[in-house]
Amino acid sequence: MRMKLIVALVDDGRTEAVIEAGRAGGATGATIITSVRGEGLEPQKTFLGLQFEAQRDLVLFIVAETRARHILEGIRDAGHFDRESGAGIAFQVDIEDAVGLVSQLPAIRDEVKQEI
């Protein structure tokens, strides 16, 4: 079965909405890494040398290739990625091989069969 890794860098206020959108699209789970930093086109503003940065979370989904684009679009909408500057970014990457998905593979296979 072909799989994709969806990586989303999300404003921490929208993390739960992004996870829910991923699940609604067919993701069977997510890994969340909290309090990551990033910088976009314009550096963050400072006040007296202190930076005011919004907290970000890194959310990782391993999904069936057939569902990846649908899930990616749901994440985009839930995170407001195309509506607000700096709201977040998401992308997908091919997975060559993976282990440790024993509990999730049956659910992923069932979803793929339903689409055929």
Secondary structure as the mmCIF struct_conf table of DSSP 4:
data_model
#
loop_
_struct_conf.conf_type_id
_struct_conf.id
_struct_conf.beg_label_comp_id
_struct_conf.beg_label_asym_id
_struct_conf.beg_label_seq_id
_struct_conf.end_label_comp_id
_struct_conf.end_label_asym_id
_struct_conf.end_label_seq_id
STRN STRN1 MET A 3 ASP A 11
HELX_RH_3T_P HELX_RH_3T_P1 ASP A 12 ARG A 14
HELX_RH_AL_P HELX_RH_AL_P1 THR A 15 GLY A 25
TURN_TY1_P TURN_TY1_P1 GLY A 26 GLY A 26
STRN STRN2 THR A 31 VAL A 36
BEND BEND1 LEU A 41 GLU A 42
HELX_LH_PP_P HELX_LH_PP_P1 PRO A 43 LYS A 45
STRN STRN3 THR A 46 PHE A 47
TURN_TY1_P TURN_TY1_P2 LEU A 48 GLY A 49
STRN STRN4 LEU A 50 GLN A 51
STRN STRN5 ARG A 56 ALA A 64
HELX_RH_AL_P HELX_RH_AL_P2 GLU A 65 GLY A 79
TURN_TY1_P TURN_TY1_P3 HIS A 80 ARG A 83
BEND BEND2 GLU A 84 GLU A 84
TURN_TY1_P TURN_TY1_P4 SER A 85 GLY A 86
BEND BEND3 ALA A 87 ALA A 87
STRN STRN6 GLY A 88 ILE A 95
BEND BEND4 GLU A 96 GLU A 96
BEND BEND5 GLY A 100 GLY A 100
TURN_TY1_P TURN_TY1_P5 VAL A 102 GLN A 104
HELX_RH_AL_P HELX_RH_AL_P3 LEU A 105 GLU A 115
#
